Amino acid sequence: MSRTTQVQNVTINPKVSIQDDFWGRYIRLVQEVVIPYQYEALHDRVPEAEPSHAIANFEIAAGRREGGFHGFVFQDSDVAKWLEAVGYALAIQRDAELERQADAVIDLVGEAQQQDGYLNTYFTIKEPGKRWTNLNDCHELYCAGHFIEAAVAYYEATGKPKLLDIMRRMVDHIASVFGPEEGKLKGYDGHQEIELALVKLYRLTGEEKYLQLAGFFIDQRGQQPHFLQEEWEKRGKTNFWTGKTDSLDLSYNQSHVPVREQNEATGHAVRAVYMYTAMADLAALTGDETLRKACERLWNNIEKKQLYITGGIGSTHHGEAFTFDYDLPNDTVYAETCASIGLIFFAQRMLRLTPDARYAEVMERALYNNVLGSMAQDGKHYFYVNPLEVWPQACSCNPGKHHVKAERQGWFGCACCPPNVARLLTSLNQYVYTVHGDTLYTNLYIGSELSTKLGGAEVSIKQKSSYPWEGHISLEVNPAPGAAAEFGVALRIPAWSTGMEITVNGKAVAMDEEIEQGYRIIRRAWQAGDVIEIRLPMEAHLVFAHPQLREDAHKAAIQRGPLVYCLEGVDNGEPLSSISLSADSGFSERFEETLLGGAVVVETSGLRVNPSGWNGGLYGRTKAPVEPVPVKAVPYYLWGNRGSGEMKVWIAEGRS
Amino acid sequence: MSRTTQVQNVTINPKVSIQDDFWGRYIRLVQEVVIPYQYEALHDRVPEAEPSHAIANFEIAAGRREGGFHGFVFQDSDVAKWLEAVGYALAIQRDAELERQADAVIDLVGEAQQQDGYLNTYFTIKEPGKRWTNLNDCHELYCAGHFIEAAVAYYEATGKPKLLDIMRRMVDHIASVFGPEEGKLKGYDGHQEIELALVKLYRLTGEEKYLQLAGFFIDQRGQQPHFLQEEWEKRGKTNFWTGKTDSLDLSYNQSHVPVREQNEATGHAVRAVYMYTAMADLAALTGDETLRKACERLWNNIEKKQLYITGGIGSTHHGEAFTFDYDLPNDTVYAETCASIGLIFFAQRMLRLTPDARYAEVMERALYNNVLGSMAQDGKHYFYVNPLEVWPQACSCNPGKHHVKAERQGWFGCACCPPNVARLLTSLNQYVYTVHGDTLYTNLYIGSELSTKLGGAEVSIKQKSSYPWEGHISLEVNPAPGAAAEFGVALRIPAWSTGMEITVNGKAVAMDEEIEQGYRIIRRAWQAGDVIEIRLPMEAHLVFAHPQLREDAHKAAIQRGPLVYCLEGVDNGEPLSSISLSADSGFSERFEETLLGGAVVVETSGLRVNPSGWNGGLYGRTKAPVEPVPVKAVPYYLWGNRGSGEMKVWIAEGRS
């Protein structure tokens, strides 16, 4: 990359520790259940799960045991994602036994690394002569990327450099194979991931070469002559997965045109948002305007035309992909958990690029709905696909909906989503704030303690939040003892809220001034013990969709605070399609202690078709009568935890 | 088949000739355009179409030329379906040139027949040693069935026995291979068709052995040990189409259980209705009660739970199949043209079994909507899939809808539907009436002349009909000169109608008596020149769907007479989802001369979302305003003839 590198005026990952009732429970679940469970799964010791063979592959590559490679070509990444989550977990709380397990895994990874730095058990065990011959399908750089992320996280948590050293050697090896220099491959991975990982490695080490390699991969993508196409022609146009000759869909992995020429989110959604994340990173670090503009165009396209109300992305399971503007079917949806997690990454990087609350809006939407809803309350069952409408019998009996499951599944054959949830939740502290210069931006209202430098002073801020059930938030601002500091605190005004009130030390703050890009900025000389209090009225309300969004026409969703609600058959009877809401009916809200750990449920009165009043056959001239019916909505993230039944986010609206 | 054969008291195919303005045009289109066009296509002389190679295969099998087999394994059936349509066309009007073409094709077919009677070009040319080794996939009996149907039709039209003789030799060969006797295969075809064809051969020839063979195939299906499963295991569980080992879905071809145990329409819809047709034939001819009951259960399941309002069947393109009760998605639908044609066959056979108007209702629904709509006004372009809702961009850009086309396509690679339309339209005269004993049942109100024996006399009945635009129908009854005859005329009371009026010689007939299973029966001594007049008010009205039919909840369709209507973008703007109808608004109706040959259009006032009044992003708290808008609906069968655009049958209904 020939562009000037200028380090931006952003504090990356200000030190934050989460102290939050709501999220604390999920983070503990990851620490106490998910990470240990995944550790066992990686070691093939979970009886009810398909063997992962991921650790076994490393043992074989390390020469510790005999055997063949099993699993997906990217099986290694499961180990990496586990190590990354462990890194974040240890940053929250050191744990000697967990660290011992991780160190042992890292030792194993080190043993599996080849003399020249190469690390990938598939090619080491199964096709040693075929390294870097099928970038399109084989995920070598992708796996390396996940190990880089793990190495950075583990080093930051423990100070132990072993995995970092392993991965720096691997990256040196990669840089000897790929690059702009004569004789090196002008390639890049079919599944973006290493790009954002190399930026993390650069941020940790300050070594420009990592940033340059990330830039090379991003810039090279989609250039002519087309690397992936030439590679594919060279191997006889065969597809690794099917073994057959096949066509090559370049937009599937966003290599159809160079990244700076891309205007619309397309192809495999996870690949897309991982790439956009790295693009935003590079734009921020290099000041590259064309890259920033491409990021903004792609973001706008997602936010304004291809985003489910739950924060899901990807409208089709064919290629787990985006389709096109305003095509957001609720029942044949994909909305993969990993894609929403990647969208949260992208949002975080956009917030670093430009402090605009709309990035945080989407982050909050995806986090509290699509992502949170993917995990069962036991931490052991997950949705990969996060539908907005489910008819369980259709999932079984209509092949076009086989990919949609009515109940969360155990650790899958392709175990991408559960470890991604684990690493996101354990690193949630990285998403709460952004610091631009001497302004602190609050993106998520999550109880936490922040320590960072603002206005020249060390400052700690203790946030308390009753989210997502109530909108009472306080921030106690504490510059270091004896110091007063002038800096800005930018409080996000959620787009779903009306009537937000802010006080500082009990004194109301005007809400009609100092508003910048969705934040109320409070700039002053802060004294120790200053308290900001925020009141965000959380009332349930209807949400309507853009008129181009055909699937949601004449329907409404219920939202309260950041939570999207849904109707379930277990509460409302079936079919849910018989129910309609009216904008005129009010909502009542109550905290139901016994509902899956407690949640605010929303009740209203609607109309339901009385099926006994229908006297046609399949079709008839006389409409079935409707009758008033109480309607109960529960947070979307809790759906499907009470057995298999219908679920619906978008409900018919209007008098009918 | 060991059951007693009792010939039923039904006149099969009373002599009817269609003389109808509306259908006459389509029948002429088949005679003048479709049959010649298909003849050229079969001979690979249509430049814009993929070569069929169907005639070429016969030429190679006959030894007239060298070469290899090309096309689908069932390519022969295209030739058969063309010959069958030619037979019906010649029955309408002899045509020396067409007959010469057909005779030449029949000569060729005869030359391609093997010494032992075997006839199938795929196995003759390509896999001569593998006859009858893959009944599941290879359509040998299916192709034979179509040739039998062609032979019967051609003989009945021309009296020429050559094709009939060819096929009787082929059937003798089949009977030497399949049957209950020791040493014969206990098999049946993966694609039902020969069963109903053998019944036709029996009806023509009176030879019991054909009926018995049909019964054998029907009875054998689904029995244990399972023939198709054993055969599949024997060939290494490979699938003919993919060449790979695969699972075997027995319900796909309705062999999951014996036919008498089947309760729900399942699997490939064309296979299903072809089989049910033969079952109804056998039940009628043998008096087999369990078979009749199975037919009624299967019919009821389709009519009451798996039928689109357009008469389409098959809810998924995966296996072109039924899914399950009340699962009738409008936009991912299959509703194959051939399946609706097969449903019309099934309805006709059920009418022969039991004179109940509900079979005719479905026949009319499928004929005037799904089937008629499949053909373009030029006769050269067809829909295979007949959706009830189309967003053209989704057909291109959402892979789950790639099978749905927004415009009719040319002669396809798998040319099943166009020849099926041709043979149905040219044999439409067989569907107008059923004669049970001395009662004539009118099923379709189509202008025609009937000659049959009723009440012991030769009777001719001239029907005039202004269908489908108006409901003025007259039947002039003419017993043979000098004879008076007492018999019943049963006039179907369409389920969509209210206020039907009937007069005989100008004198009103009471409409509250003599009604049997949906028919008003008029029994009297008829004199030459007696005239029945029928007034069926045809007013446009809304139709609502069963409350279990989730896809159509809070929506209504527009119907007028037998025609289902739709909205198109070209008339109403897009997106059509923005429009809602109200049951309160009246309809106005007018004949629009310039619309695709002339049609009654239906107009009403609805509400449309004003997109310029929407000020949210993708989602917002304030509903976009609606404004009154004129709505224009056109007959469904005409959709997609004015360029690519949105189309919708089910429209939001209610004030919203």
HADDOCK unambig.tbl for C-alpha pairs under 7 A between the chains (distance, minus, plus):
assign (segid A and resid 304 and name CA) (segid B and resid 617 and name CA) 6.01 0.50 0.50
assign (segid A and resid 304 and name CA) (segid B and resid 618 and name CA) 5.23 0.50 0.50
assign (segid A and resid 305 and name CA) (segid B and resid 618 and name CA) 6.40 0.50 0.50
assign (segid A and resid 316 and name CA) (segid B and resid 398 and name CA) 6.88 0.50 0.50
assign (segid A and resid 318 and name CA) (segid B and resid 399 and name CA) 6.33 0.50 0.50
assign (segid A and resid 323 and name CA) (segid B and resid 397 and name CA) 5.80 0.50 0.50
assign (segid A and resid 323 and name CA) (segid B and resid 398 and name CA) 5.47 0.50 0.50
assign (segid A and resid 324 and name CA) (segid B and resid 397 and name CA) 6.47 0.50 0.50
assign (segid A and resid 397 and name CA) (segid B and resid 323 and name CA) 5.81 0.50 0.50
assign (segid A and resid 397 and name CA) (segid B and resid 324 and name CA) 6.49 0.50 0.50
assign (segid A and resid 398 and name CA) (segid B and resid 316 and name CA) 6.89 0.50 0.50
assign (segid A and resid 398 and name CA) (segid B and resid 323 and name CA) 5.48 0.50 0.50
assign (segid A and resid 399 and name CA) (segid B and resid 318 and name CA) 6.32 0.50 0.50
assign (segid A and resid 542 and name CA) (segid B and resid 621 and name CA) 6.17 0.50 0.50
assign (segid A and resid 543 and name CA) (segid B and resid 619 and name CA) 6.45 0.50 0.50
assign (segid A and resid 543 and name CA) (segid B and resid 620 and name CA) 5.49 0.50 0.50
assign (segid A and resid 543 and name CA) (segid B and resid 621 and name CA) 4.71 0.50 0.50
assign (segid A and resid 544 and name CA) (segid B and resid 619 and name CA) 5.62 0.50 0.50
assign (segid A and resid 544 and name CA) (segid B and resid 620 and name CA) 5.39 0.50 0.50
assign (segid A and resid 544 and name CA) (segid B and resid 621 and name CA) 6.00 0.50 0.50
assign (segid A and resid 544 and name CA) (segid B and resid 622 and name CA) 6.78 0.50 0.50
assign (segid A and resid 544 and name CA) (segid B and resid 623 and name CA) 5.80 0.50 0.50
assign (segid A and resid 545 and name CA) (segid B and resid 618 and name CA) 5.89 0.50 0.50
assign (segid A and resid 545 and name CA) (segid B and resid 619 and name CA) 4.52 0.50 0.50
assign (segid A and resid 545 and name CA) (segid B and resid 620 and name CA) 6.42 0.50 0.50
assign (segid A and resid 546 and name CA) (segid B and resid 617 and name CA) 6.79 0.50 0.50
assign (segid A and resid 546 and name CA) (segid B and resid 618 and name CA) 4.98 0.50 0.50
assign (segid A and resid 546 and name CA) (segid B and resid 619 and name CA) 5.86 0.50 0.50
assign (segid A and resid 547 and name CA) (segid B and resid 578 and name CA) 6.58 0.50 0.50
assign (segid A and resid 547 and name CA) (segid B and resid 611 and name CA) 5.98 0.50 0.50
assign (segid A and resid 548 and name CA) (segid B and resid 575 and name CA) 6.50 0.50 0.50
assign (segid A and resid 550 and name CA) (segid B and resid 577 and name CA) 5.50 0.50 0.50
assign (segid A and resid 553 and name CA) (segid B and resid 577 and name CA) 5.99 0.50 0.50
assign (segid A and resid 553 and name CA) (segid B and resid 578 and name CA) 6.52 0.50 0.50
assign (segid A and resid 554 and name CA) (segid B and resid 656 and name CA) 6.90 0.50 0.50
assign (segid A and resid 575 and name CA) (segid B and resid 548 and name CA) 6.50 0.50 0.50
assign (segid A and resid 577 and name CA) (segid B and resid 550 and name CA) 5.50 0.50 0.50
assign (segid A and resid 577 and name CA) (segid B and resid 553 and name CA) 6.01 0.50 0.50
assign (segid A and resid 578 and name CA) (segid B and resid 547 and name CA) 6.57 0.50 0.50
assign (segid A and resid 578 and name CA) (segid B and resid 553 and name CA) 6.52 0.50 0.50
assign (segid A and resid 611 and name CA) (segid B and resid 547 and name CA) 5.98 0.50 0.50
assign (segid A and resid 617 and name CA) (segid B and resid 304 and name CA) 6.00 0.50 0.50
assign (segid A and resid 617 and name CA) (segid B and resid 546 and name CA) 6.80 0.50 0.50
assign (segid A and resid 618 and name CA) (segid B and resid 304 and name CA) 5.21 0.50 0.50
assign (segid A and resid 618 and name CA) (segid B and resid 305 and name CA) 6.40 0.50 0.50
assign (segid A and resid 618 and name CA) (segid B and resid 545 and name CA) 5.89 0.50 0.50
assign (segid A and resid 618 and name CA) (segid B and resid 546 and name CA) 4.98 0.50 0.50
assign (segid A and resid 619 and name CA) (segid B and resid 543 and name CA) 6.45 0.50 0.50
assign (segid A and resid 619 and name CA) (segid B and resid 544 and name CA) 5.62 0.50 0.50
assign (segid A and resid 619 and name CA) (segid B and resid 545 and name CA) 4.52 0.50 0.50
assign (segid A and resid 619 and name CA) (segid B and resid 546 and name CA) 5.87 0.50 0.50
assign (segid A and resid 620 and name CA) (segid B and resid 543 and name CA) 5.48 0.50 0.50
assign (segid A and resid 620 and name CA) (segid B and resid 544 and name CA) 5.38 0.50 0.50
assign (segid A and resid 620 and name CA) (segid B and resid 545 and name CA) 6.41 0.50 0.50
assign (segid A and resid 621 and name CA) (segid B and resid 542 and name CA) 6.15 0.50 0.50
assign (segid A and resid 621 and name CA) (segid B and resid 543 and name CA) 4.70 0.50 0.50
assign (segid A and resid 621 and name CA) (segid B and resid 544 and name CA) 5.99 0.50 0.50
assign (segid A and resid 622 and name CA) (segid B and resid 544 and name CA) 6.79 0.50 0.50
assign (segid A and resid 623 and name CA) (segid B and resid 544 and name CA) 5.81 0.50 0.50
assign (segid A and resid 653 and name CA) (segid B and resid 656 and name CA) 6.87 0.50 0.50
assign (segid A and resid 654 and name CA) (segid B and resid 655 and name CA) 6.18 0.50 0.50
assign (segid A and resid 654 and name CA) (segid B and resid 656 and name CA) 4.31 0.50 0.50
assign (segid A and resid 655 and name CA) (segid B and resid 654 and name CA) 6.15 0.50 0.50
assign (segid A and resid 655 and name CA) (segid B and resid 655 and name CA) 5.62 0.50 0.50
assign (segid A and resid 655 and name CA) (segid B and resid 656 and name CA) 6.17 0.50 0.50
assign (segid A and resid 656 and name CA) (segid B and resid 554 and name CA) 6.94 0.50 0.50
assign (segid A and resid 656 and name CA) (segid B and resid 653 and name CA) 6.90 0.50 0.50
assign (segid A and resid 656 and name CA) (segid B and resid 654 and name CA) 4.32 0.50 0.50
assign (segid A and resid 656 and name CA) (segid B and resid 655 and name CA) 6.18 0.50 0.50
